[in-house]
Amino acid sequence: MDITMQELLQATIDEGGSDLHIRAYMPPELRVHGELLPLADEALSEEDTYRLCKEISTEKQMEEVERNGGADFALAHPDGTRFRVSVFKERKRYGMVLRQIPSKLLTMEQLGLPPVVKELLFKPRGLILVTGPTGSGKSTTLASMLDVINHERGVHIITIEDPIEFYHNSAKSLITQREVGDDVPSFAEAIRRALRQDPDVILVGEMRDLETIGAAITAAETGHLVFGTLHTTGAAETVDRIVDAFPTNQQEQVRTQLAAGLQAVISQILLPKLDENGEVHGRIAAFEIMTSTDAIRSRIRDNKTNMIKSDLQTGAKFGMMTLDACLLDHYKNGYISYEELITKSQDPDSVVQKLKEEMGA
């Protein structure tokens, strides 16, 4: 198939695709509004996918694919649009997925984040976690939160990412952005070094292993505001995931540390958004928000995370929100379909019951 990566990247930008998939024996495919659509009728050969991967990868990156089975890096299109690239091997063939990084930072209001989240950005210390499945918009949410700090607080922000997605220019704050692999060998090492660089705010792009999680908790304990991401869904699940990452003999201590240091968990998913005609147009985020209260702290400390859900339901005055309440609001506003409401809610029966009660009222 006679096509170049530049042409494919341009098509991704023109069509408003979030992801571009390159795979042997398949046509190039674009994810648009959450759905995968073929970009051409003709399938790519193994030679095509290898050529396309080589077209945008350095020799070092191709060697990494051969050695480790994959390589991740950022790529800039000539018009300035940036992509996060993952080149990999599957069934001994080359493939890749490129995610388009939005060039314009959305505000927290545009993302639909409630006012309580902005209040969290002015905390002097603690751990704020943004969680959700891959592709749920965590990076976008974190970038908009950092943008607020950058423009409204005079602090030193250090970001540790793999790769760097959003470039931030220092405004009222001073921003240092470090890329794992290029600037520093690992997330855990970067956090340790960051503590010697006079930081106020540290962003940890991914808390993917015990060492990184431990370093982030320590940084939050020692007087820094730390942001991190995890691939979990829900506040209680996030707390459990962190505690379970540690050996059994350390878990009680970690629960005590989390109870003291965790400021909030913002969990999110992305859904197809409906326009006024009921057609899918873009995507919308739904959030679950847990903020730290005396009740939440004691649940974490006493290993009673199963009771956090009821605290979220009754914690509206503290800015808390359940995912199901957020989904219900989106449905009533006409933003999402009934099918999305039911399939994405955590307790569909309760959601249906609540709808019936409101319609009967």
C-alpha distance (Angstrom), angle and dihedral (degrees) to the residues before:
residue distance angle dihedral
M1 . . .
D2 3.79 . .
I3 3.82 103.9 .
T4 3.82 133.5 120.8
M5 3.80 130.5 -140.6
Q6 3.81 89.8 -118.0
E7 3.81 89.6 58.5
L8 3.80 91.4 47.9
L9 3.82 92.5 47.7
Q10 3.80 90.4 48.9
A11 3.81 90.5 50.7
T12 3.83 89.7 50.4
I13 3.82 90.3 52.9
D14 3.83 93.9 43.9
E15 3.82 93.9 48.5
G16 3.81 94.0 44.0
G17 3.81 92.2 -120.2
S18 3.78 119.1 174.0
D19 3.84 94.2 -158.3
L20 3.80 137.3 20.1
H21 3.83 118.3 -153.8
I22 3.82 121.4 -157.5
R23 3.81 114.5 -171.5
A24 3.83 134.6 156.3
Y25 3.83 115.9 -104.3
M26 3.82 91.0 15.9
P27 3.81 129.9 87.6
P28 3.84 115.2 -111.1
E29 3.81 106.7 -83.7
L30 3.81 131.6 -152.9
R31 3.77 127.5 -155.6
V32 3.80 107.0 -138.9
H33 3.84 119.7 176.4
G34 3.80 88.3 -14.2
E35 3.85 96.9 -52.1
L36 3.82 126.9 106.9
L37 3.83 113.8 -127.3
P38 3.85 128.4 178.9
L39 3.81 114.8 -113.1
A40 3.82 93.6 -156.7
D41 3.80 141.3 13.8
E42 3.79 94.4 -123.9
A43 3.82 122.7 80.0
L44 3.80 123.0 -129.1
S45 3.80 118.9 -114.6
E46 3.83 124.7 -135.9
E47 3.83 87.6 -103.4
D48 3.84 90.2 52.2
T49 3.80 94.4 52.7
Y50 3.82 92.3 46.2
R51 3.83 90.4 49.5
L52 3.82 92.6 47.6
C53 3.82 92.0 48.7
K54 3.81 91.0 49.4
E55 3.81 90.6 48.0
I56 3.82 92.9 68.3
S57 3.84 102.5 23.4
T58 3.78 128.1 84.8
E59 3.79 121.2 -128.6
K60 3.82 88.9 -105.6
Q61 3.82 91.3 53.3
M62 3.82 92.5 48.8
E63 3.82 89.1 50.3
E64 3.82 88.7 52.0
V65 3.82 90.1 53.1
E66 3.81 89.8 52.0
R67 3.82 92.1 45.9
N68 3.83 102.0 39.6
G69 3.81 103.1 17.8
G70 3.82 93.6 -112.8
A71 3.81 148.4 35.4
D72 3.82 131.1 -158.3
F73 3.79 124.7 -157.4
A74 3.79 143.7 143.6
L75 3.80 123.7 -104.3
A76 3.81 132.3 -165.8
H77 3.81 123.0 -145.5
P78 3.85 115.1 -142.9
D79 3.86 89.6 -106.0
G80 3.83 89.9 58.3
T81 3.82 97.4 -102.5
R82 3.80 109.7 139.5
F83 3.78 130.1 -145.9
R84 3.78 134.1 -164.0
V85 3.81 106.2 -136.9
S86 3.80 129.8 -157.3
V87 3.83 114.4 -173.8
F88 3.81 114.6 -172.7
K89 3.79 147.0 161.1
E90 3.81 121.1 -114.7
R91 3.80 122.4 176.8
K92 3.83 86.6 -10.3
R93 3.80 90.6 -59.0
Y94 3.81 129.6 110.9
G95 3.78 122.5 -110.2
M96 3.79 138.3 157.3
V97 3.77 144.8 -167.3
L98 3.79 121.8 -151.0
R99 3.80 120.4 -164.2
Q100 3.79 117.8 -158.3
I101 3.81 111.1 -129.4
P102 3.82 110.2 -144.8
S103 3.81 107.2 -111.7
K104 3.80 93.2 -152.4
L105 3.78 118.7 62.6
L106 3.79 112.3 -128.8
T107 3.79 118.2 -137.4
M108 3.78 120.0 -116.7
E109 3.81 88.2 -110.6
Q110 3.82 91.3 54.2
L111 3.80 89.5 51.1
G112 3.80 90.0 51.8
L113 3.81 96.0 -117.2
P114 3.83 112.3 157.6
P115 3.85 122.2 -120.2
V116 3.84 93.0 -102.7
V117 3.82 89.2 70.9
K118 3.81 91.3 59.5
E119 3.83 89.8 52.3
L120 3.83 88.9 56.6
L121 3.81 90.6 60.1
F122 3.80 90.6 68.0
K123 3.82 95.4 55.3
P124 3.82 111.7 120.2
R125 3.83 94.2 -138.5
G126 3.78 145.3 -6.2
L127 3.79 141.5 85.0
I128 3.82 123.4 -67.0
L129 3.81 115.3 -173.8
V130 3.80 126.5 -161.7
T131 3.79 109.1 -164.1
G132 3.78 140.1 177.7
P133 3.79 143.0 110.7
T134 3.81 122.7 -58.8
G135 3.81 110.7 -71.4
S136 3.81 95.0 21.1
G137 3.81 94.5 122.0
K138 3.82 99.8 -101.2
S139 3.82 93.1 140.5
T140 3.81 91.4 49.8
T141 3.81 91.7 50.3
L142 3.81 92.6 48.5
A143 3.81 92.0 46.8
S144 3.81 91.7 53.7
M145 3.82 90.8 47.5
L146 3.81 91.8 50.7
D147 3.81 89.5 47.6
V148 3.81 89.7 59.1
I149 3.82 91.5 50.5
N150 3.82 90.5 45.4
H151 3.82 92.3 54.9
E152 3.82 100.3 35.5
R153 3.82 106.8 34.7
G154 3.80 130.8 53.5
V155 3.82 98.0 -137.0
H156 3.82 140.8 123.1
I157 3.82 111.1 -103.5
I158 3.82 119.8 -166.8
T159 3.81 117.6 -169.0
I160 3.81 121.8 -164.7
E161 3.80 111.8 -165.0
D162 3.80 142.5 161.8
P163 2.98 97.9 -128.7
I164 3.83 113.7 -1.0
E165 3.81 105.4 -114.9
F166 3.80 108.9 177.7
Y167 3.80 118.2 35.1
H168 3.82 111.4 -142.4
N169 3.80 122.2 -160.4
S170 3.80 113.6 -147.3
A171 3.82 110.5 -104.3
K172 3.81 119.4 160.3
S173 3.81 87.3 -19.6
L174 3.80 129.1 55.9
I175 3.83 110.7 -120.1
T176 3.82 125.7 -158.5
Q177 3.82 114.8 -173.9
R178 3.81 118.8 -165.3
E179 3.79 125.9 -172.3
V180 3.81 119.9 -147.8
G181 3.79 109.2 -124.6
D182 3.81 95.5 22.2
D183 3.82 105.2 45.7
V184 3.79 101.9 17.3
P185 3.84 133.9 11.8
S186 3.82 101.1 -124.5
F187 3.82 144.5 -0.6
A188 3.82 92.9 -109.8
E189 3.81 92.6 49.4
A190 3.82 90.6 46.9
I191 3.83 91.6 53.3
R192 3.81 91.3 49.4
R193 3.80 91.4 50.2
A194 3.81 92.0 43.3
L195 3.80 90.1 61.8
R196 3.83 88.0 65.6
Q197 3.82 92.6 50.9
D198 3.83 98.6 72.0
P199 3.83 96.9 -108.5
D200 3.80 126.6 175.9
V201 3.81 97.0 -178.5
I202 3.83 126.3 30.1
L203 3.81 124.4 -170.7
V204 3.81 114.7 -159.7
G205 3.82 106.5 -163.0
E206 3.78 94.2 -154.0
M207 3.79 132.0 6.7
R208 3.78 93.7 -156.0
D209 3.82 104.6 148.7
L210 3.80 142.0 33.6
E211 3.81 94.3 -102.6
T212 3.82 93.0 53.0
I213 3.82 93.6 44.6
G214 3.82 90.6 49.6
A215 3.81 92.7 48.1
A216 3.83 91.7 48.9
I217 3.83 92.6 50.4
T218 3.83 90.3 48.8
A219 3.82 91.6 49.4
A220 3.83 90.4 51.1
E221 3.83 89.9 49.1
T222 3.81 93.4 51.5
G223 3.80 95.6 61.3
H224 3.80 105.6 -80.6
L225 3.80 131.5 120.1
V226 3.81 104.3 -124.1
F227 3.81 126.1 -167.8
G228 3.78 120.2 -164.6
T229 3.79 141.5 165.6
L230 3.79 132.6 -136.4
H231 3.81 131.5 -178.7
T232 3.80 92.8 -122.4
T233 3.80 130.3 117.1
G234 3.79 116.9 -136.6
A235 3.79 135.6 13.5
A236 3.82 98.9 -97.3
E237 3.82 91.4 47.6
T238 3.81 89.6 50.9
V239 3.81 93.4 53.8
D240 3.82 90.5 47.1
R241 3.81 92.0 48.2
I242 3.83 91.9 53.9
V243 3.81 94.4 45.8
D244 3.82 92.7 45.1
A245 3.82 90.6 53.5
F246 3.82 88.5 70.4
P247 3.83 128.3 74.0
T248 3.82 113.2 -94.0
N249 3.82 93.4 -107.3
Q250 3.85 90.9 58.3
Q251 3.80 99.2 43.4
E252 3.80 97.4 89.8
Q253 3.80 90.9 52.1
V254 3.84 91.0 48.2
R255 3.82 90.7 51.0
T256 3.81 88.9 53.1
Q257 3.83 90.9 48.6
L258 3.81 92.4 47.8
A259 3.80 92.6 46.6
A260 3.80 88.9 55.1
G261 3.81 99.7 38.6
L262 3.81 109.6 30.9
Q263 3.82 109.3 101.6
A264 3.80 100.0 175.0
V265 3.79 147.9 -20.5
I266 3.80 116.5 -143.2
S267 3.80 109.5 -169.4
Q268 3.80 119.5 -172.6
I269 3.80 145.3 178.8
L270 3.82 130.4 -171.9
L271 3.81 121.9 -127.8
P272 3.83 135.2 -175.0
K273 3.82 106.7 -93.6
L274 3.81 121.0 -138.4
D275 3.80 123.3 -141.2
E276 3.83 124.0 -143.8
N277 3.83 89.5 -80.5
G278 3.79 92.8 55.2
E279 3.82 91.7 -108.8
V280 3.82 121.2 135.0
H281 3.79 109.1 -103.8
G282 3.79 117.3 164.9
R283 3.78 126.7 -37.4
I284 3.78 136.8 -78.3
A285 3.80 130.6 -152.8
A286 3.80 124.3 -128.2
F287 3.80 117.2 -158.6
E288 3.79 140.9 -156.9
I289 3.80 111.4 -161.9
M290 3.79 127.5 -165.6
T291 3.79 119.4 -179.3
S292 3.78 124.8 -169.8
T293 3.81 114.7 -95.8
D294 3.81 132.0 157.5
A295 3.82 89.2 -97.3
I296 3.83 93.5 50.3
R297 3.81 91.5 46.0
S298 3.80 91.9 53.5
R299 3.85 91.3 46.8
I300 3.81 89.9 55.2
R301 3.81 94.3 43.2
D302 3.83 93.8 47.3
N303 3.82 94.5 44.9
K304 3.82 92.8 -115.2
T305 3.80 98.5 130.3
N306 3.83 89.5 141.4
M307 3.83 86.5 74.0
I308 3.82 94.3 54.9
K309 3.83 91.0 87.2
S310 3.82 92.2 64.5
D311 3.82 90.2 46.7
L312 3.82 88.8 55.1
Q313 3.81 90.6 51.2
T314 3.80 92.5 53.0
G315 3.82 97.6 34.3
A316 3.83 100.5 82.0
K317 3.81 90.9 119.4
F318 3.83 88.0 60.7
G319 3.82 90.9 50.3
M320 3.81 94.3 -100.5
M321 3.77 121.7 149.3
T322 3.80 135.0 -178.6
L323 3.78 120.1 -134.9
D324 3.81 90.2 -122.0
A325 3.83 92.3 54.6
C326 3.81 89.9 50.6
L327 3.83 91.7 48.1
L328 3.80 90.5 48.9
D329 3.83 90.8 52.5
H330 3.82 90.5 49.7
Y331 3.81 91.0 50.3
K332 3.83 93.7 48.2
N333 3.82 89.3 49.7
G334 3.81 90.4 52.6
Y335 3.81 94.0 -115.2
I336 3.82 97.8 120.8
S337 3.81 136.0 30.2
Y338 3.81 125.2 -106.9
E339 3.81 88.4 -113.6
E340 3.83 91.8 56.8
L341 3.81 90.5 47.0
I342 3.82 92.2 54.4
T343 3.82 99.7 38.6
K344 3.82 95.3 46.1
S345 3.82 99.5 41.2
Q346 3.79 118.4 100.5
D347 3.82 94.1 -140.0
P348 3.83 107.0 27.3
D349 3.83 93.9 175.2
S350 3.81 92.2 58.0
V351 3.81 91.0 45.7
V352 3.83 91.5 52.5
Q353 3.81 90.4 46.4
K354 3.81 91.4 50.7
L355 3.80 91.2 49.4
K356 3.81 91.1 51.4
E357 3.80 91.6 49.3
E358 3.80 92.3 50.2
M359 3.80 93.3 46.6
G360 3.78 90.6 48.4
A361 3.81 92.4 48.3
